[in-house]
Amino acid sequence: MSTLKLTIPAAVLLAGFSVCISTSYGTPEFAKKEKKSCVFCHAKVASDKAEMAKNLTNTGTCYKDNAHSLATCGAPKK
């Protein structure tokens, strides 16, 4: 019984970490998948992830809103 008291909370905690970690490190893979540079969807490159999320261009917003696909998004306007 004491094993369950430790195992169940540990499993819940591990599942929570898994969900949080997988969503926060996806953006470099998007650039590789689409074969585009970061500035295709971002106005500027910053080291902080929160700053990168704030400076999306219209193309970047379209990409985010359309299930991470550039099929319906046009090229960024200069």
PDB file of N, CA, C and O in Angstrom:
ATOM      1  N   MET A   1       0.815  -1.188   0.000  1.00  0.00           N
ATOM      2  CA  MET A   1       0.000   0.000   0.000  1.00  0.00           C
ATOM      3  C   MET A   1       0.862   1.257   0.000  1.00  0.00           C
ATOM      4  O   MET A   1       0.515   2.228  -0.671  1.00  0.00           O
ATOM      5  N   SER A   2       1.967   1.268   0.727  1.00  0.00           N
ATOM      6  CA  SER A   2       2.822   2.455   0.765  1.00  0.00           C
ATOM      7  C   SER A   2       3.511   2.692  -0.585  1.00  0.00           C
ATOM      8  O   SER A   2       3.867   3.824  -0.911  1.00  0.00           O
ATOM      9  N   THR A   3       3.694   1.637  -1.358  1.00  0.00           N
ATOM     10  CA  THR A   3       4.286   1.782  -2.684  1.00  0.00           C
ATOM     11  C   THR A   3       3.356   2.572  -3.597  1.00  0.00           C
ATOM     12  O   THR A   3       3.812   3.406  -4.379  1.00  0.00           O
ATOM     13  N   LEU A   4       2.055   2.310  -3.500  1.00  0.00           N
ATOM     14  CA  LEU A   4       1.085   3.051  -4.303  1.00  0.00           C
ATOM     15  C   LEU A   4       1.034   4.527  -3.915  1.00  0.00           C
ATOM     16  O   LEU A   4       0.841   5.391  -4.771  1.00  0.00           O
ATOM     17  N   LYS A   5       1.206   4.812  -2.634  1.00  0.00           N
ATOM     18  CA  LYS A   5       1.181   6.203  -2.178  1.00  0.00           C
ATOM     19  C   LYS A   5       2.327   7.010  -2.786  1.00  0.00           C
ATOM     20  O   LYS A   5       2.209   8.228  -2.923  1.00  0.00           O
ATOM     21  N   LEU A   6       3.402   6.378  -3.143  1.00  0.00           N
ATOM     22  CA  LEU A   6       4.535   7.042  -3.755  1.00  0.00           C
ATOM     23  C   LEU A   6       4.482   6.978  -5.280  1.00  0.00           C
ATOM     24  O   LEU A   6       4.848   7.939  -5.957  1.00  0.00           O
ATOM     25  N   THR A   7       4.033   5.864  -5.812  1.00  0.00           N
ATOM     26  CA  THR A   7       4.043   5.644  -7.257  1.00  0.00           C
ATOM     27  C   THR A   7       3.029   6.511  -7.992  1.00  0.00           C
ATOM     28  O   THR A   7       3.358   7.102  -9.021  1.00  0.00           O
ATOM     29  N   ILE A   8       1.821   6.598  -7.489  1.00  0.00           N
ATOM     30  CA  ILE A   8       0.771   7.362  -8.178  1.00  0.00           C
ATOM     31  C   ILE A   8       1.115   8.848  -8.270  1.00  0.00           C
ATOM     32  O   ILE A   8       1.032   9.403  -9.366  1.00  0.00           O
ATOM     33  N   PRO A   9       1.497   9.524  -7.185  1.00  0.00           N
ATOM     34  CA  PRO A   9       1.879  10.938  -7.331  1.00  0.00           C
ATOM     35  C   PRO A   9       3.101  11.137  -8.231  1.00  0.00           C
ATOM     36  O   PRO A   9       3.176  12.126  -8.960  1.00  0.00           O
ATOM     37  N   ALA A  10       4.045  10.219  -8.186  1.00  0.00           N
ATOM     38  CA  ALA A  10       5.227  10.327  -9.045  1.00  0.00           C
ATOM     39  C   ALA A  10       4.834  10.203 -10.514  1.00  0.00           C
ATOM     40  O   ALA A  10       5.369  10.925 -11.356  1.00  0.00           O
ATOM     41  N   ALA A  11       3.915   9.307 -10.832  1.00  0.00           N
ATOM     42  CA  ALA A  11       3.453   9.145 -12.214  1.00  0.00           C
ATOM     43  C   ALA A  11       2.707  10.390 -12.694  1.00  0.00           C
ATOM     44  O   ALA A  11       2.888  10.819 -13.834  1.00  0.00           O
ATOM     45  N   VAL A  12       1.882  10.962 -11.844  1.00  0.00           N
ATOM     46  CA  VAL A  12       1.154  12.181 -12.214  1.00  0.00           C
ATOM     47  C   VAL A  12       2.135  13.334 -12.445  1.00  0.00           C
ATOM     48  O   VAL A  12       1.988  14.089 -13.406  1.00  0.00           O
ATOM     49  N   LEU A  13       3.111  13.469 -11.589  1.00  0.00           N
ATOM     50  CA  LEU A  13       4.112  14.518 -11.728  1.00  0.00           C
ATOM     51  C   LEU A  13       4.931  14.333 -13.006  1.00  0.00           C
ATOM     52  O   LEU A  13       5.191  15.306 -13.716  1.00  0.00           O
ATOM     53  N   LEU A  14       5.332  13.126 -13.301  1.00  0.00           N
ATOM     54  CA  LEU A  14       6.094  12.832 -14.508  1.00  0.00           C
ATOM     55  C   LEU A  14       5.272  13.131 -15.758  1.00  0.00           C
ATOM     56  O   LEU A  14       5.802  13.678 -16.724  1.00  0.00           O
ATOM     57  N   ALA A  15       3.997  12.783 -15.754  1.00  0.00           N
ATOM     58  CA  ALA A  15       3.122  13.081 -16.892  1.00  0.00           C
ATOM     59  C   ALA A  15       2.989  14.588 -17.086  1.00  0.00           C
ATOM     60  O   ALA A  15       2.995  15.068 -18.219  1.00  0.00           O
ATOM     61  N   GLY A  16       2.871  15.326 -16.012  1.00  0.00           N
ATOM     62  CA  GLY A  16       2.782  16.781 -16.100  1.00  0.00           C
ATOM     63  C   GLY A  16       4.032  17.401 -16.690  1.00  0.00           C
ATOM     64  O   GLY A  16       3.943  18.301 -17.526  1.00  0.00           O
ATOM     65  N   PHE A  17       5.190  16.934 -16.269  1.00  0.00           N
ATOM     66  CA  PHE A  17       6.444  17.433 -16.831  1.00  0.00           C
ATOM     67  C   PHE A  17       6.550  17.092 -18.312  1.00  0.00           C
ATOM     68  O   PHE A  17       7.019  17.907 -19.106  1.00  0.00           O
ATOM     69  N   SER A  18       6.118  15.899 -18.684  1.00  0.00           N
ATOM     70  CA  SER A  18       6.187  15.486 -20.087  1.00  0.00           C
ATOM     71  C   SER A  18       5.355  16.397 -20.978  1.00  0.00           C
ATOM     72  O   SER A  18       5.793  16.768 -22.067  1.00  0.00           O
ATOM     73  N   VAL A  19       4.184  16.753 -20.533  1.00  0.00           N
ATOM     74  CA  VAL A  19       3.316  17.629 -21.322  1.00  0.00           C
ATOM     75  C   VAL A  19       3.917  19.021 -21.437  1.00  0.00           C
ATOM     76  O   VAL A  19       3.922  19.601 -22.523  1.00  0.00           O
ATOM     77  N   CYS A  20       4.414  19.559 -20.357  1.00  0.00           N
ATOM     78  CA  CYS A  20       4.964  20.915 -20.364  1.00  0.00           C
ATOM     79  C   CYS A  20       6.242  21.022 -21.178  1.00  0.00           C
ATOM     80  O   CYS A  20       6.428  22.001 -21.900  1.00  0.00           O
ATOM     81  N   ILE A  21       7.104  20.064 -21.081  1.00  0.00           N
ATOM     82  CA  ILE A  21       8.380  20.112 -21.781  1.00  0.00           C
ATOM     83  C   ILE A  21       8.192  19.958 -23.279  1.00  0.00           C
ATOM     84  O   ILE A  21       8.870  20.640 -24.047  1.00  0.00           O
ATOM     85  N   SER A  22       7.304  19.094 -23.716  1.00  0.00           N
ATOM     86  CA  SER A  22       7.155  18.856 -25.146  1.00  0.00           C
ATOM     87  C   SER A  22       6.588  20.061 -25.871  1.00  0.00           C
ATOM     88  O   SER A  22       6.904  20.256 -27.045  1.00  0.00           O
ATOM     89  N   THR A  23       5.773  20.871 -25.238  1.00  0.00           N
ATOM     90  CA  THR A  23       5.201  22.026 -25.910  1.00  0.00           C
ATOM     91  C   THR A  23       6.139  23.219 -25.938  1.00  0.00           C
ATOM     92  O   THR A  23       5.974  24.095 -26.787  1.00  0.00           O
ATOM     93  N   SER A  24       7.101  23.288 -25.057  1.00  0.00           N
ATOM     94  CA  SER A  24       7.942  24.474 -24.997  1.00  0.00           C
ATOM     95  C   SER A  24       9.169  24.420 -25.901  1.00  0.00           C
ATOM     96  O   SER A  24       9.816  25.448 -26.102  1.00  0.00           O
ATOM     97  N   TYR A  25       9.506  23.272 -26.446  1.00  0.00           N
ATOM     98  CA  TYR A  25      10.698  23.155 -27.271  1.00  0.00           C
ATOM     99  C   TYR A  25      10.396  22.775 -28.713  1.00  0.00           C
ATOM    100  O   TYR A  25      11.232  22.155 -29.370  1.00  0.00           O
ATOM    101  N   GLY A  26       9.235  23.127 -29.214  1.00  0.00           N
ATOM    102  CA  GLY A  26       8.853  22.719 -30.555  1.00  0.00           C
ATOM    103  C   GLY A  26       9.305  23.651 -31.665  1.00  0.00           C
ATOM    104  O   GLY A  26       9.394  23.209 -32.810  1.00  0.00           O
ATOM    105  N   THR A  27       9.589  24.891 -31.395  1.00  0.00           N
ATOM    106  CA  THR A  27       9.809  25.857 -32.460  1.00  0.00           C
ATOM    107  C   THR A  27      11.050  25.627 -33.327  1.00  0.00           C
ATOM    108  O   THR A  27      10.943  25.830 -34.536  1.00  0.00           O
ATOM    109  N   PRO A  28      12.205  25.226 -32.820  1.00  0.00           N
ATOM    110  CA  PRO A  28      13.322  24.967 -33.736  1.00  0.00           C
ATOM    111  C   PRO A  28      13.010  23.834 -34.726  1.00  0.00           C
ATOM    112  O   PRO A  28      13.494  23.845 -35.858  1.00  0.00           O
ATOM    113  N   GLU A  29      12.219  22.880 -34.303  1.00  0.00           N
ATOM    114  CA  GLU A  29      11.847  21.788 -35.192  1.00  0.00           C
ATOM    115  C   GLU A  29      10.939  22.280 -36.317  1.00  0.00           C
ATOM    116  O   GLU A  29      10.983  21.746 -37.426  1.00  0.00           O
ATOM    117  N   PHE A  30      10.109  23.301 -36.040  1.00  0.00           N
ATOM    118  CA  PHE A  30       9.242  23.845 -37.089  1.00  0.00           C
ATOM    119  C   PHE A  30      10.090  24.459 -38.201  1.00  0.00           C
ATOM    120  O   PHE A  30       9.774  24.288 -39.378  1.00  0.00           O
ATOM    121  N   ALA A  31      11.138  25.154 -37.855  1.00  0.00           N
ATOM    122  CA  ALA A  31      12.015  25.760 -38.863  1.00  0.00           C
ATOM    123  C   ALA A  31      12.680  24.673 -39.707  1.00  0.00           C
ATOM    124  O   ALA A  31      12.813  24.830 -40.921  1.00  0.00           O
ATOM    125  N   LYS A  32      13.094  23.589 -39.086  1.00  0.00           N
ATOM    126  CA  LYS A  32      13.705  22.484 -39.829  1.00  0.00           C
ATOM    127  C   LYS A  32      12.678  21.798 -40.721  1.00  0.00           C
ATOM    128  O   LYS A  32      12.975  21.447 -41.863  1.00  0.00           O
ATOM    129  N   LYS A  33      11.469  21.607 -40.199  1.00  0.00           N
ATOM    130  CA  LYS A  33      10.418  20.923 -40.954  1.00  0.00           C
ATOM    131  C   LYS A  33      10.037  21.704 -42.206  1.00  0.00           C
ATOM    132  O   LYS A  33       9.865  21.119 -43.275  1.00  0.00           O
ATOM    133  N   GLU A  34       9.906  23.011 -42.081  1.00  0.00           N
ATOM    134  CA  GLU A  34       9.473  23.844 -43.196  1.00  0.00           C
ATOM    135  C   GLU A  34      10.626  24.304 -44.086  1.00  0.00           C
ATOM    136  O   GLU A  34      10.404  24.869 -45.157  1.00  0.00           O
ATOM    137  N   LYS A  35      11.861  24.058 -43.635  1.00  0.00           N
ATOM    138  CA  LYS A  35      13.060  24.488 -44.363  1.00  0.00           C
ATOM    139  C   LYS A  35      13.059  25.999 -44.596  1.00  0.00           C
ATOM    140  O   LYS A  35      13.384  26.476 -45.683  1.00  0.00           O
ATOM    141  N   LYS A  36      12.690  26.732 -43.561  1.00  0.00           N
ATOM    142  CA  LYS A  36      12.674  28.195 -43.584  1.00  0.00           C
ATOM    143  C   LYS A  36      13.492  28.699 -42.407  1.00  0.00           C
ATOM    144  O   LYS A  36      13.673  27.995 -41.414  1.00  0.00           O
ATOM    145  N   SER A  37      13.981  29.919 -42.528  1.00  0.00           N
ATOM    146  CA  SER A  37      14.702  30.513 -41.400  1.00  0.00           C
ATOM    147  C   SER A  37      13.702  31.056 -40.385  1.00  0.00           C
ATOM    148  O   SER A  37      12.511  31.164 -40.679  1.00  0.00           O
ATOM    149  N   CYS A  38      14.174  31.388 -39.216  1.00  0.00           N
ATOM    150  CA  CYS A  38      13.308  31.896 -38.143  1.00  0.00           C
ATOM    151  C   CYS A  38      12.629  33.202 -38.543  1.00  0.00           C
ATOM    152  O   CYS A  38      11.485  33.452 -38.165  1.00  0.00           O
ATOM    153  N   VAL A  39      13.339  34.040 -39.313  1.00  0.00           N
ATOM    154  CA  VAL A  39      12.777  35.336 -39.677  1.00  0.00           C
ATOM    155  C   VAL A  39      11.696  35.231 -40.751  1.00  0.00           C
ATOM    156  O   VAL A  39      11.124  36.248 -41.143  1.00  0.00           O
ATOM    157  N   PHE A  40      11.411  34.047 -41.226  1.00  0.00           N
ATOM    158  CA  PHE A  40      10.272  33.857 -42.126  1.00  0.00           C
ATOM    159  C   PHE A  40       8.967  34.102 -41.374  1.00  0.00           C
ATOM    160  O   PHE A  40       8.013  34.629 -41.947  1.00  0.00           O
ATOM    161  N   CYS A  41       8.916  33.725 -40.097  1.00  0.00           N
ATOM    162  CA  CYS A  41       7.705  33.894 -39.283  1.00  0.00           C
ATOM    163  C   CYS A  41       7.871  34.919 -38.157  1.00  0.00           C
ATOM    164  O   CYS A  41       6.877  35.357 -37.577  1.00  0.00           O
ATOM    165  N   HIS A  42       9.108  35.306 -37.841  1.00  0.00           N
ATOM    166  CA  HIS A  42       9.374  36.248 -36.746  1.00  0.00           C
ATOM    167  C   HIS A  42      10.004  37.521 -37.280  1.00  0.00           C
ATOM    168  O   HIS A  42      10.786  37.486 -38.230  1.00  0.00           O
ATOM    169  N   ALA A  43       9.663  38.637 -36.669  1.00  0.00           N
ATOM    170  CA  ALA A  43      10.225  39.923 -37.087  1.00  0.00           C
ATOM    171  C   ALA A  43      11.711  40.011 -36.761  1.00  0.00           C
ATOM    172  O   ALA A  43      12.473  40.616 -37.515  1.00  0.00           O
ATOM    173  N   LYS A  44      12.127  39.422 -35.661  1.00  0.00           N
ATOM    174  CA  LYS A  44      13.534  39.413 -35.275  1.00  0.00           C
ATOM    175  C   LYS A  44      13.799  38.173 -34.440  1.00  0.00           C
ATOM    176  O   LYS A  44      12.871  37.576 -33.894  1.00  0.00           O
ATOM    177  N   VAL A  45      15.051  37.788 -34.342  1.00  0.00           N
ATOM    178  CA  VAL A  45      15.450  36.616 -33.564  1.00  0.00           C
ATOM    179  C   VAL A  45      15.922  37.086 -32.196  1.00  0.00           C
ATOM    180  O   VAL A  45      16.729  38.009 -32.087  1.00  0.00           O
ATOM    181  N   ALA A  46      15.408  36.441 -31.153  1.00  0.00           N
ATOM    182  CA  ALA A  46      15.802  36.764 -29.779  1.00  0.00           C
ATOM    183  C   ALA A  46      16.127  35.464 -29.050  1.00  0.00           C
ATOM    184  O   ALA A  46      15.659  34.396 -29.446  1.00  0.00           O
ATOM    185  N   SER A  47      16.909  35.549 -28.012  1.00  0.00           N
ATOM    186  CA  SER A  47      17.274  34.349 -27.263  1.00  0.00           C
ATOM    187  C   SER A  47      16.166  33.900 -26.321  1.00  0.00           C
ATOM    188  O   SER A  47      16.136  32.737 -25.919  1.00  0.00           O
ATOM    189  N   ASP A  48      15.266  34.791 -25.965  1.00  0.00           N
ATOM    190  CA  ASP A  48      14.181  34.472 -25.044  1.00  0.00           C
ATOM    191  C   ASP A  48      12.969  33.950 -25.815  1.00  0.00           C
ATOM    192  O   ASP A  48      12.518  34.593 -26.763  1.00  0.00           O
ATOM    193  N   LYS A  49      12.439  32.795 -25.420  1.00  0.00           N
ATOM    194  CA  LYS A  49      11.291  32.200 -26.103  1.00  0.00           C
ATOM    195  C   LYS A  49      10.044  33.066 -26.009  1.00  0.00           C
ATOM    196  O   LYS A  49       9.260  33.120 -26.956  1.00  0.00           O
ATOM    197  N   ALA A  50       9.850  33.740 -24.890  1.00  0.00           N
ATOM    198  CA  ALA A  50       8.682  34.606 -24.737  1.00  0.00           C
ATOM    199  C   ALA A  50       8.769  35.783 -25.703  1.00  0.00           C
ATOM    200  O   ALA A  50       7.759  36.204 -26.267  1.00  0.00           O
ATOM    201  N   GLU A  51       9.956  36.306 -25.891  1.00  0.00           N
ATOM    202  CA  GLU A  51      10.148  37.406 -26.835  1.00  0.00           C
ATOM    203  C   GLU A  51       9.901  36.942 -28.268  1.00  0.00           C
ATOM    204  O   GLU A  51       9.329  37.681 -29.068  1.00  0.00           O
ATOM    205  N   MET A  52      10.323  35.735 -28.592  1.00  0.00           N
ATOM    206  CA  MET A  52      10.086  35.190 -29.931  1.00  0.00           C
ATOM    207  C   MET A  52       8.592  35.029 -30.191  1.00  0.00           C
ATOM    208  O   MET A  52       8.131  35.279 -31.305  1.00  0.00           O
ATOM    209  N   ALA A  53       7.836  34.619 -29.187  1.00  0.00           N
ATOM    210  CA  ALA A  53       6.395  34.445 -29.353  1.00  0.00           C
ATOM    211  C   ALA A  53       5.699  35.783 -29.569  1.00  0.00           C
ATOM    212  O   ALA A  53       4.662  35.835 -30.230  1.00  0.00           O
ATOM    213  N   LYS A  54       6.247  36.857 -29.027  1.00  0.00           N
ATOM    214  CA  LYS A  54       5.636  38.177 -29.151  1.00  0.00           C
ATOM    215  C   LYS A  54       5.857  38.808 -30.521  1.00  0.00           C
ATOM    216  O   LYS A  54       5.037  39.615 -30.960  1.00  0.00           O
ATOM    217  N   ASN A  55       6.940  38.463 -31.203  1.00  0.00           N
ATOM    218  CA  ASN A  55       7.268  39.168 -32.438  1.00  0.00           C
ATOM    219  C   ASN A  55       6.940  38.369 -33.700  1.00  0.00           C
ATOM    220  O   ASN A  55       7.720  38.379 -34.652  1.00  0.00           O
ATOM    221  N   LEU A  56       5.802  37.680 -33.722  1.00  0.00           N
ATOM    222  CA  LEU A  56       5.365  36.954 -34.901  1.00  0.00           C
ATOM    223  C   LEU A  56       4.906  37.920 -35.987  1.00  0.00           C
ATOM    224  O   LEU A  56       4.274  38.936 -35.699  1.00  0.00           O
ATOM    225  N   THR A  57       5.226  37.597 -37.232  1.00  0.00           N
ATOM    226  CA  THR A  57       4.703  38.349 -38.365  1.00  0.00           C
ATOM    227  C   THR A  57       3.324  37.803 -38.714  1.00  0.00           C
ATOM    228  O   THR A  57       2.843  36.872 -38.067  1.00  0.00           O
ATOM    229  N   ASN A  58       2.687  38.371 -39.730  1.00  0.00           N
ATOM    230  CA  ASN A  58       1.392  37.848 -40.171  1.00  0.00           C
ATOM    231  C   ASN A  58       1.508  36.398 -40.618  1.00  0.00           C
ATOM    232  O   ASN A  58       0.610  35.596 -40.359  1.00  0.00           O
ATOM    233  N   THR A  59       2.602  36.053 -41.288  1.00  0.00           N
ATOM    234  CA  THR A  59       2.825  34.676 -41.713  1.00  0.00           C
ATOM    235  C   THR A  59       2.988  33.762 -40.498  1.00  0.00           C
ATOM    236  O   THR A  59       2.460  32.649 -40.491  1.00  0.00           O
ATOM    237  N   GLY A  60       3.698  34.207 -39.493  1.00  0.00           N
ATOM    238  CA  GLY A  60       3.886  33.412 -38.281  1.00  0.00           C
ATOM    239  C   GLY A  60       2.578  33.175 -37.543  1.00  0.00           C
ATOM    240  O   GLY A  60       2.336  32.078 -37.038  1.00  0.00           O
ATOM    241  N   THR A  61       1.743  34.187 -37.480  1.00  0.00           N
ATOM    242  CA  THR A  61       0.432  34.039 -36.842  1.00  0.00           C
ATOM    243  C   THR A  61      -0.439  33.069 -37.635  1.00  0.00           C
ATOM    244  O   THR A  61      -1.127  32.232 -37.051  1.00  0.00           O
ATOM    245  N   CYS A  62      -0.411  33.176 -38.955  1.00  0.00           N
ATOM    246  CA  CYS A  62      -1.160  32.253 -39.813  1.00  0.00           C
ATOM    247  C   CYS A  62      -0.674  30.818 -39.600  1.00  0.00           C
ATOM    248  O   CYS A  62      -1.483  29.896 -39.497  1.00  0.00           O
ATOM    249  N   TYR A  63       0.632  30.633 -39.533  1.00  0.00           N
ATOM    250  CA  TYR A  63       1.226  29.311 -39.313  1.00  0.00           C
ATOM    251  C   TYR A  63       0.766  28.719 -37.980  1.00  0.00           C
ATOM    252  O   TYR A  63       0.426  27.538 -37.902  1.00  0.00           O
ATOM    253  N   LYS A  64       0.759  29.541 -36.943  1.00  0.00           N
ATOM    254  CA  LYS A  64       0.341  29.086 -35.615  1.00  0.00           C
ATOM    255  C   LYS A  64      -1.145  28.725 -35.605  1.00  0.00           C
ATOM    256  O   LYS A  64      -1.538  27.729 -34.998  1.00  0.00           O
ATOM    257  N   ASP A  65      -1.962  29.527 -36.271  1.00  0.00           N
ATOM    258  CA  ASP A  65      -3.409  29.324 -36.258  1.00  0.00           C
ATOM    259  C   ASP A  65      -3.887  28.189 -37.167  1.00  0.00           C
ATOM    260  O   ASP A  65      -5.010  27.710 -37.010  1.00  0.00           O
ATOM    261  N   ASN A  66      -3.052  27.754 -38.113  1.00  0.00           N
ATOM    262  CA  ASN A  66      -3.442  26.715 -39.069  1.00  0.00           C
ATOM    263  C   ASN A  66      -2.702  25.405 -38.836  1.00  0.00           C
ATOM    264  O   ASN A  66      -2.186  24.799 -39.775  1.00  0.00           O
ATOM    265  N   ALA A  67      -2.654  24.979 -37.596  1.00  0.00           N
ATOM    266  CA  ALA A  67      -2.074  23.681 -37.205  1.00  0.00           C
ATOM    267  C   ALA A  67      -0.632  23.522 -37.687  1.00  0.00           C
ATOM    268  O   ALA A  67      -0.238  22.448 -38.140  1.00  0.00           O
ATOM    269  N   HIS A  68       0.148  24.596 -37.587  1.00  0.00           N
ATOM    270  CA  HIS A  68       1.566  24.590 -37.949  1.00  0.00           C
ATOM    271  C   HIS A  68       1.792  24.063 -39.362  1.00  0.00           C
ATOM    272  O   HIS A  68       2.575  23.141 -39.591  1.00  0.00           O
ATOM    273  N   SER A  69       1.072  24.688 -40.306  1.00  0.00           N
ATOM    274  CA  SER A  69       1.205  24.352 -41.718  1.00  0.00           C
ATOM    275  C   SER A  69       1.266  25.647 -42.519  1.00  0.00           C
ATOM    276  O   SER A  69       0.498  26.575 -42.268  1.00  0.00           O
ATOM    277  N   LEU A  70       2.180  25.705 -43.482  1.00  0.00           N
ATOM    278  CA  LEU A  70       2.301  26.877 -44.338  1.00  0.00           C
ATOM    279  C   LEU A  70       1.453  26.755 -45.600  1.00  0.00           C
ATOM    280  O   LEU A  70       1.535  27.620 -46.472  1.00  0.00           O
ATOM    281  N   ALA A  71       0.640  25.706 -45.723  1.00  0.00           N
ATOM    282  CA  ALA A  71      -0.147  25.462 -46.935  1.00  0.00           C
ATOM    283  C   ALA A  71      -1.081  26.629 -47.250  1.00  0.00           C
ATOM    284  O   ALA A  71      -1.253  26.970 -48.421  1.00  0.00           O
ATOM    285  N   THR A  72      -1.677  27.236 -46.258  1.00  0.00           N
ATOM    286  CA  THR A  72      -2.617  28.341 -46.504  1.00  0.00           C
ATOM    287  C   THR A  72      -2.022  29.704 -46.202  1.00  0.00           C
ATOM    288  O   THR A  72      -2.710  30.718 -46.322  1.00  0.00           O
ATOM    289  N   CYS A  73      -0.770  29.745 -45.815  1.00  0.00           N
ATOM    290  CA  CYS A  73      -0.115  31.016 -45.463  1.00  0.00           C
ATOM    291  C   CYS A  73       0.767  31.482 -46.603  1.00  0.00           C
ATOM    292  O   CYS A  73       1.487  30.685 -47.205  1.00  0.00           O
ATOM    293  N   GLY A  74       0.714  32.754 -46.897  1.00  0.00           N
ATOM    294  CA  GLY A  74       1.572  33.316 -47.941  1.00  0.00           C
ATOM    295  C   GLY A  74       2.929  33.671 -47.389  1.00  0.00           C
ATOM    296  O   GLY A  74       3.174  33.601 -46.184  1.00  0.00           O
ATOM    297  N   ALA A  75       3.808  34.056 -48.296  1.00  0.00           N
ATOM    298  CA  ALA A  75       5.133  34.495 -47.883  1.00  0.00           C
ATOM    299  C   ALA A  75       5.018  35.826 -47.159  1.00  0.00           C
ATOM    300  O   ALA A  75       4.107  36.601 -47.450  1.00  0.00           O
ATOM    301  N   PRO A  76       5.908  36.109 -46.232  1.00  0.00           N
ATOM    302  CA  PRO A  76       5.838  37.392 -45.508  1.00  0.00           C
ATOM    303  C   PRO A  76       6.083  38.559 -46.455  1.00  0.00           C
ATOM    304  O   PRO A  76       6.902  38.478 -47.370  1.00  0.00           O
ATOM    305  N   LYS A  77       5.356  39.643 -46.214  1.00  0.00           N
ATOM    306  CA  LYS A  77       5.513  40.854 -47.023  1.00  0.00           C
ATOM    307  C   LYS A  77       6.611  41.709 -46.425  1.00  0.00           C
ATOM    308  O   LYS A  77       6.665  41.910 -45.212  1.00  0.00           O
ATOM    309  N   LYS A  78       7.466  42.201 -47.264  1.00  0.00           N
ATOM    310  CA  LYS A  78       8.604  42.988 -46.800  1.00  0.00           C
ATOM    311  C   LYS A  78       8.268  44.451 -46.771  1.00  0.00           C
ATOM    312  O   LYS A  78       9.111  45.271 -46.405  1.00  0.00           O
TER     313      LYS A  78
END
